[in-house]
Amino acid sequence: MKLAWKRIAWGVAGLAAGALLVRSFRAQPILVDAAEVRRDLLRVTVDDDGRTRVRERYTVSAPIDGRLLRSPLRAGDRVVAGETVVAEFAPRASDLLDPRGRAEAEARERRASAALEEARARQTSAEAELEFAAAELERIEPLVRDGVQSADALDRAHRDRRTAEAAVRAARFSVQVARYELELARATL
């Protein structure tokens, strides 16, 4: 009985070894791309980095993203400053916003809108401070002429008015900046 189990165990081990050998020597399938065959125009493009042999190098840049097109010039062509077009760019199509990008853009728009409202409130506050400083200066000037207030109080009132005027100008610029940021956020959408 022990001998039969030994033979069965050896037989199973031999079959497993044989199966491994057959599998290891069997040809592996090759992945291929399959497509429908049809008549059409053949378009061949080369998109790669090139190497130039120009001795004098110039930087060509564009304010937009895009692709640099082939130069219309050939070796030996005459170049006139301000007339000859050396490089042309094909602009890149704008990217579509995915759901996450759209949510971020909408949040940026809401933030810019809130910043604009905050800047307007600061401008209103600065204008009120300017009105108060101007009224204070008008009250102090006759008192200084009559000798009731010191010249130091008049100097402080002038300083407060100039500071309030500067704060109003700064607040107006803040409103402009906030308005431009809101326009930028809306342009993204």
C-alpha positions in Angstrom: 0.0 0.0 0.0 2.9 2.4 0.8 4.5 1.6 -2.5 1.3 2.5 -4.4 1.1 5.9 -2.7 4.7 6.5 -3.5 4.1 5.7 -7.2 1.0 8.0 -7.2 3.0 10.9 -5.6 5.9 10.4 -8.1 3.4 10.2 -11.0 1.7 13.5 -9.9 5.1 15.2 -9.5 6.2 13.9 -13.0 2.9 15.2 -14.6 3.4 18.6 -12.9 7.0 18.8 -14.2 5.9 17.8 -17.7 3.1 20.4 -17.6 5.6 23.1 -16.6 8.0 22.1 -19.4 5.2 22.2 -22.0 4.0 25.6 -20.8 7.5 27.1 -20.7 8.4 26.0 -24.3 5.0 26.9 -25.8 5.0 30.0 -28.0 3.6 33.2 -26.4 0.9 35.0 -28.2 1.9 38.4 -29.7 -0.3 41.4 -29.2 -1.3 43.3 -32.4 -3.4 46.3 -33.3 -6.3 45.4 -35.6 -8.2 47.9 -37.7 -10.6 48.0 -40.6 -8.8 48.4 -44.0 -10.1 51.1 -46.2 -8.8 53.5 -48.9 -7.9 57.0 -47.7 -5.2 59.6 -48.0 -1.9 58.8 -46.4 -0.7 61.6 -44.1 2.8 61.4 -42.7 4.0 63.8 -40.1 7.2 64.0 -38.1 6.9 65.4 -34.6 10.3 65.4 -33.1 13.1 67.6 -31.8 15.5 68.9 -34.5 19.1 70.0 -34.3 20.1 73.2 -36.0 23.5 74.3 -37.2 22.9 78.0 -36.8 25.9 80.0 -35.5 23.9 82.9 -34.1 21.0 81.9 -32.0 17.9 83.9 -31.3 15.1 83.2 -28.9 11.6 83.0 -30.6 8.7 83.2 -28.2 5.0 83.6 -28.4 2.4 84.9 -25.8 0.2 81.8 -26.4 0.7 78.0 -26.2 1.1 76.4 -29.6 3.3 74.6 -32.1 6.1 76.2 -34.1 5.4 75.7 -37.8 8.1 75.1 -40.4 9.9 78.3 -41.3 9.0 79.5 -44.8 12.6 80.6 -45.3 15.4 78.6 -47.0 19.1 78.8 -46.6 20.4 82.0 -48.2 17.1 83.9 -48.2 17.3 87.6 -47.5 16.0 88.7 -44.1 14.8 92.3 -43.6 14.2 93.6 -40.1 10.5 94.3 -39.4 9.3 92.7 -42.7 10.5 89.0 -42.9 8.5 86.4 -41.0 11.0 84.0 -39.5 8.6 81.9 -37.4 4.9 81.2 -37.3 2.9 79.5 -34.5 -0.2 77.4 -34.7 -2.2 78.1 -31.5 -3.2 75.2 -29.4 -6.8 74.5 -28.8 -8.0 75.5 -25.4 -8.4 72.7 -22.9 -11.9 71.6 -21.8 -12.6 71.7 -18.1 -13.2 68.4 -16.4 -15.7 68.3 -13.6 -13.0 68.9 -11.0 -11.4 71.8 -12.9 -14.8 73.3 -13.5 -15.6 73.1 -9.8 -12.3 74.8 -9.0 -12.9 77.5 -11.6 -16.3 78.2 -10.1 -14.9 78.4 -6.6 -12.2 80.8 -7.9 -15.0 82.9 -9.4 -16.9 83.0 -6.1 -13.7 83.9 -4.2 -12.9 86.7 -6.7 -16.5 88.0 -6.4 -16.2 88.0 -2.6 -12.8 89.8 -2.8 -14.4 92.4 -5.0 -17.2 93.0 -2.5 -14.6 93.2 0.3 -12.5 95.7 -1.7 -15.6 97.9 -2.3 -16.4 97.8 1.5 -12.8 98.9 2.2 -13.1 101.7 -0.3 -16.3 102.9 1.4 -14.6 102.8 4.7 -11.6 104.7 3.4 -13.8 107.3 1.9 -15.6 107.8 5.2 -12.3 108.1 7.0 -11.3 110.8 4.4 -14.5 112.7 5.0 -13.9 112.6 8.7 -10.3 113.7 8.3 -11.3 116.6 6.1 -14.0 117.7 8.5 -11.5 117.5 11.4 -9.1 119.6 9.5 -11.7 122.3 8.8 -12.6 122.4 12.5 -9.0 122.6 13.7 -7.8 125.4 11.3 -9.9 128.2 12.8 -9.0 127.0 16.3 -5.3 127.2 15.5 -5.7 130.7 14.0 -7.5 131.8 17.2 -4.8 130.3 19.3 -7.1 127.7 21.0 -5.3 124.7 19.5 -1.6 124.1 18.9 0.1 123.9 15.6 0.9 120.3 16.4 -2.8 119.5 16.2 -3.0 121.2 12.8 0.0 119.1 11.6 -1.7 115.9 12.8 -4.9 116.8 11.0 -3.1 117.5 7.8 -1.2 114.2 8.1 -4.5 112.3 8.8 -6.1 113.8 5.7 -3.1 112.9 3.5 -3.1 109.4 5.0 -6.9 109.1 4.4 -6.5 110.3 0.7 -3.8 107.7 0.2 -6.0 105.0 1.7 -8.8 105.9 -0.7 -6.5 105.7 -3.7 -5.2 102.3 -2.5 -8.8 101.1 -2.0 -9.7 102.2 -5.5 -6.8 100.2 -6.9 -7.8 97.2 -4.8 -11.3 97.4 -6.3 -9.7 97.5 -9.8 -7.5 94.5 -9.1 -10.4 92.5 -7.6 -12.5 93.4 -10.7 -9.7 92.1 -13.0 -9.3 88.9 -11.0 -13.1 88.3 -11.3 -12.9 88.8 -15.0 -10.0 86.4 -15.2 -11.9 83.8 -13.1 -14.9 84.2 -15.4 -12.8 83.8 -18.5 -11.6 80.4 -17.3 -15.2 79.2 -17.3 
